[in-house]
Amino acid sequence: MIRRLQPLLNAIQFMTLIPTMGASRLDDDWVLPAAKYFPLVGALIGLVSGGVLLIASTIWTGLLPATLAVLAGVVLTGALHEDGVADTVDGLFGGRTREQRLSIIKDSRIGSYGAVTLVASLLLRIVLLASLPPWLGAAALVAGHSIGRAGIVLVMSLLPYAGNVATAKLNYPTARLGGGGAAAAVAFTLLGTMWLAIGAPAAAACGVTAAVIAGLAPALAARRLLGGYVGDVLGATEQLAEIGLLLGVAAIAGQGQI
């Protein structure tokens, strides 16, 4: 049983700080088998964040429940994707050549572009969540985290790796996710958006559309400026997809169509 669950456990081990008993060390070939589970892991992260939002909303009002929900996701993931979006923006805007951009992205220090983007990412998510009814915010968190991780799978499937393979932290796959794996990833993404789609179909449609548009932005920029993706670009994809979904849902909710 553990052996069959190994790819899922590896996905949890990589994307969260949750202890995964029975998970093996992340060897060179783990990414592709685990990738189909990324949207499912995202949905689980969203469930935790959404649960914090619902519980906190019974105690406090204002920005505090949304702040605690967003921070719960950050803590649970070890700020993995926040680090990615900051490094990506620093590199894409701070370098003049491909080599300079890759060097800046690889540098763990955060520059001015990255710092502003990181603060904006946190503030946008908090403010947008606070503008939604708690149940809708919780559903949007599950959907946003799931779609964000689906975006990671999509980018890895469509773009080549642009970094130095010899110095990369992970051995990113050169093969593409097979038909069965892709179908599983889509199914897990649909599962993550189900609550939102059933409770607020118009908001779900607008949110998913905005998530796709926003999530593709860093990938398209990386393709043009770097020739492909690196790990931090995947983090930026997740963050912008999540923000895009919240923007779309909040736009419909603000018009009173919920």
C-alpha positions as semicolon CSV with decimal commas, in nm:
position;residue;x (nm);y (nm);z (nm)
1;M;0,000;0,000;0,000
2;I;0,280;0,243;0,093
3;R;0,450;0,166;-0,235
4;R;0,137;0,254;-0,432
5;L;0,098;0,576;-0,234
6;Q;0,465;0,669;-0,276
7;P;0,409;0,934;-0,549
8;L;0,136;1,101;-0,341
9;L;0,354;1,095;-0,030
10;N;0,640;1,245;-0,229
11;A;0,412;1,521;-0,356
12;I;0,305;1,599;0,001
13;Q;0,664;1,584;0,121
14;F;0,779;1,830;-0,147
15;M;0,493;2,081;-0,132
16;T;0,427;2,092;0,241
17;L;0,597;2,062;0,577
18;I;0,365;1,775;0,674
19;P;0,563;1,474;0,801
20;T;0,513;1,186;0,558
21;M;0,593;0,857;0,724
22;G;0,697;0,605;0,463
23;A;0,791;0,866;0,204
24;S;1,128;0,800;0,051
25;R;1,400;1,053;-0,015
26;L;1,315;1,260;-0,321
27;D;1,526;1,081;-0,579
28;D;1,592;1,197;-0,933
29;D;1,288;1,035;-1,089
30;W;1,019;1,126;-0,837
31;V;0,875;1,439;-1,002
32;L;0,684;1,294;-1,295
33;P;0,501;1,017;-1,104
34;A;0,410;1,266;-0,828
35;A;0,303;1,552;-1,056
36;K;-0,049;1,423;-1,111
37;Y;-0,108;1,457;-0,736
38;F;-0,003;1,823;-0,717
39;P;-0,363;1,955;-0,760
40;L;-0,482;1,713;-0,491
41;V;-0,214;1,831;-0,250
42;G;-0,315;2,187;-0,336
43;A;-0,676;2,109;-0,249
44;L;-0,564;1,966;0,087
45;I;-0,365;2,283;0,159
46;G;-0,673;2,486;0,064
47;L;-0,888;2,277;0,299
48;V;-0,659;2,360;0,588
49;S;-0,654;2,731;0,501
50;G;-1,029;2,732;0,442
51;G;-1,088;2,559;0,774
52;V;-0,884;2,824;0,951
53;L;-1,089;3,093;0,776
54;L;-1,421;2,938;0,880
55;I;-1,316;2,884;1,241
56;A;-1,158;3,228;1,275
57;S;-1,467;3,392;1,124
58;T;-1,678;3,262;1,412
59;I;-1,453;3,446;1,656
60;W;-1,331;3,761;1,480
61;T;-1,439;3,994;1,201
62;G;-1,253;4,215;0,957
63;L;-0,915;4,124;0,808
64;L;-0,798;3,893;1,086
65;P;-0,970;3,568;0,972
66;A;-0,842;3,618;0,616
67;T;-0,493;3,698;0,744
68;L;-0,483;3,383;0,955
69;A;-0,609;3,173;0,662
70;V;-0,343;3,303;0,426
71;L;-0,071;3,261;0,687
72;A;-0,185;2,905;0,750
73;G;-0,116;2,824;0,385
74;V;0,221;3,000;0,397
75;V;0,328;2,810;0,709
76;L;0,200;2,477;0,579
77;T;0,403;2,510;0,259
78;G;0,710;2,670;0,415
79;A;0,653;2,977;0,193
80;L;0,769;2,765;-0,100
81;H;0,572;2,950;-0,368
82;E;0,608;3,294;-0,208
83;D;0,982;3,252;-0,241
84;G;0,933;3,152;-0,605
85;V;0,727;3,452;-0,706
86;A;0,970;3,694;-0,538
87;D;1,277;3,541;-0,704
88;T;1,102;3,522;-1,042
89;V;1,005;3,889;-1,046
90;D;1,352;3,990;-0,929
91;G;1,511;3,794;-1,210
92;L;1,276;3,882;-1,494
93;F;1,276;4,255;-1,416
94;G;1,625;4,289;-1,272
95;G;1,835;4,127;-1,544
96;R;1,921;4,247;-1,891
97;T;2,031;3,917;-2,041
98;R;1,913;3,560;-2,006
99;E;2,222;3,470;-1,803
100;Q;2,175;3,765;-1,568
101;R;1,810;3,681;-1,514
102;L;1,886;3,317;-1,433
103;S;2,164;3,422;-1,196
104;I;1,935;3,662;-1,009
105;I;1,658;3,405;-0,985
106;K;1,903;3,154;-0,841
107;D;2,018;3,406;-0,579
108;S;1,823;3,342;-0,258
109;R;1,835;3,709;-0,156
110;I;1,520;3,912;-0,225
111;G;1,557;4,238;-0,417
112;S;1,327;4,537;-0,432
113;Y;1,108;4,398;-0,711
114;G;1,067;4,070;-0,526
115;A;0,993;4,235;-0,192
116;V;0,720;4,456;-0,340
117;T;0,568;4,158;-0,524
118;L;0,574;3,940;-0,214
119;V;0,398;4,204;-0,004
120;A;0,146;4,264;-0,283
121;S;0,075;3,890;-0,312
122;L;0,000;3,858;0,059
123;L;-0,206;4,178;0,076
124;L;-0,412;4,094;-0,232
125;R;-0,503;3,750;-0,102
126;I;-0,593;3,882;0,241
127;V;-0,803;4,173;0,115
128;L;-0,981;3,961;-0,146
129;L;-1,059;3,686;0,104
130;A;-1,189;3,938;0,355
131;S;-1,431;4,072;0,095
132;L;-1,600;3,732;0,056
133;P;-1,850;3,550;0,278
134;P;-1,656;3,294;0,485
135;W;-1,803;2,990;0,309
136;L;-1,722;3,136;-0,032
137;G;-1,374;3,234;0,077
138;A;-1,309;2,882;0,204
139;A;-1,430;2,730;-0,123
140;A;-1,216;2,975;-0,319
141;L;-0,910;2,880;-0,114
142;V;-0,955;2,512;-0,196
143;A;-1,009;2,587;-0,564
144;G;-0,728;2,841;-0,585
145;H;-0,466;2,620;-0,423
146;S;-0,570;2,326;-0,642
147;I;-0,569;2,522;-0,969
148;G;-0,239;2,683;-0,875
149;R;-0,074;2,342;-0,849
150;A;-0,241;2,230;-1,171
151;G;-0,072;2,528;-1,332
152;I;0,264;2,393;-1,217
153;V;0,191;2,063;-1,391
154;L;0,082;2,244;-1,708
155;V;0,395;2,460;-1,725
156;M;0,623;2,160;-1,671
157;S;0,438;1,981;-1,951
158;L;0,452;2,265;-2,204
159;L;0,787;2,435;-2,149
160;P;1,145;2,305;-2,139
161;Y;1,361;2,348;-1,833
162;A;1,573;2,661;-1,883
163;G;1,814;2,638;-1,593
164;N;2,141;2,453;-1,546
165;V;2,044;2,089;-1,502
166;A;2,372;2,013;-1,324
167;T;2,306;2,265;-1,045
168;A;1,925;2,237;-1,024
169;K;1,777;2,144;-0,686
170;L;1,549;1,895;-0,858
171;N;1,592;1,675;-1,160
172;Y;1,307;1,823;-1,360
173;P;1,156;1,574;-1,603
174;T;1,223;1,592;-1,974
175;A;0,933;1,356;-2,046
176;R;0,573;1,474;-2,041
177;L;0,291;1,352;-1,819
178;G;0,117;1,061;-1,990
179;G;-0,251;1,042;-2,072
180;G;-0,343;0,865;-1,750
181;G;-0,142;1,106;-1,536
182;A;-0,288;1,408;-1,713
183;A;-0,641;1,273;-1,667
184;A;-0,573;1,219;-1,296
185;A;-0,440;1,575;-1,259
186;V;-0,751;1,713;-1,429
187;A;-0,977;1,499;-1,209
188;F;-0,806;1,620;-0,891
189;T;-0,837;1,981;-1,010
190;L;-1,208;1,935;-1,075
191;L;-1,241;1,783;-0,729
192;G;-1,072;2,090;-0,581
193;T;-1,309;2,330;-0,759
194;M;-1,627;2,127;-0,700
195;W;-1,738;2,306;-0,383
196;L;-1,697;2,646;-0,546
197;A;-1,863;2,536;-0,872
198;I;-2,168;2,395;-0,693
199;G;-2,211;2,682;-0,450
200;A;-2,133;2,970;-0,685
201;P;-2,111;2,860;-1,050
202;A;-2,080;3,211;-1,195
203;A;-1,803;3,298;-0,952
204;A;-1,630;2,968;-1,026
205;A;-1,637;3,030;-1,401
206;C;-1,502;3,383;-1,364
207;G;-1,245;3,275;-1,108
208;V;-1,110;2,984;-1,312
209;T;-1,084;3,205;-1,622
210;A;-0,893;3,471;-1,429
211;A;-0,672;3,204;-1,271
212;V;-0,573;3,064;-1,611
213;I;-0,492;3,409;-1,749
214;A;-0,294;3,519;-1,444
215;G;-0,119;3,185;-1,402
216;L;0,002;3,182;-1,762
217;A;0,160;3,528;-1,733
218;P;0,485;3,425;-1,559
219;A;0,519;3,117;-1,780
220;L;0,485;3,323;-2,098
221;A;0,730;3,582;-1,967
222;A;0,978;3,310;-1,873
223;R;0,944;3,150;-2,213
224;R;1,031;3,477;-2,384
225;L;1,305;3,594;-2,145
226;L;1,455;3,265;-2,027
227;G;1,360;3,016;-2,298
228;G;1,162;2,800;-2,056
229;Y;1,083;2,755;-1,688
230;V;1,284;2,716;-1,370
231;G;1,159;2,611;-1,029
232;D;1,085;2,963;-0,910
233;V;0,871;3,026;-1,218
234;L;0,654;2,734;-1,111
235;G;0,606;2,903;-0,774
236;A;0,511;3,228;-0,946
237;T;0,261;3,039;-1,160
238;E;0,093;2,899;-0,850
239;Q;0,078;3,235;-0,674
240;L;-0,065;3,429;-0,966
241;A;-0,320;3,158;-1,045
242;E;-0,438;3,166;-0,685
243;I;-0,464;3,546;-0,688
244;G;-0,641;3,537;-1,024
245;L;-0,905;3,298;-0,893
246;L;-0,971;3,518;-0,590
247;L;-0,995;3,825;-0,814
248;G;-1,251;3,656;-1,037
249;V;-1,460;3,526;-0,749
250;A;-1,451;3,863;-0,571
251;A;-1,558;4,041;-0,892
252;I;-1,876;3,832;-0,916
253;A;-1,942;3,850;-0,542
254;G;-1,903;4,229;-0,552
255;Q;-2,181;4,249;-0,812
256;G;-2,417;4,059;-0,580
257;Q;-2,442;3,757;-0,811
258;I;-2,376;3,500;-0,538
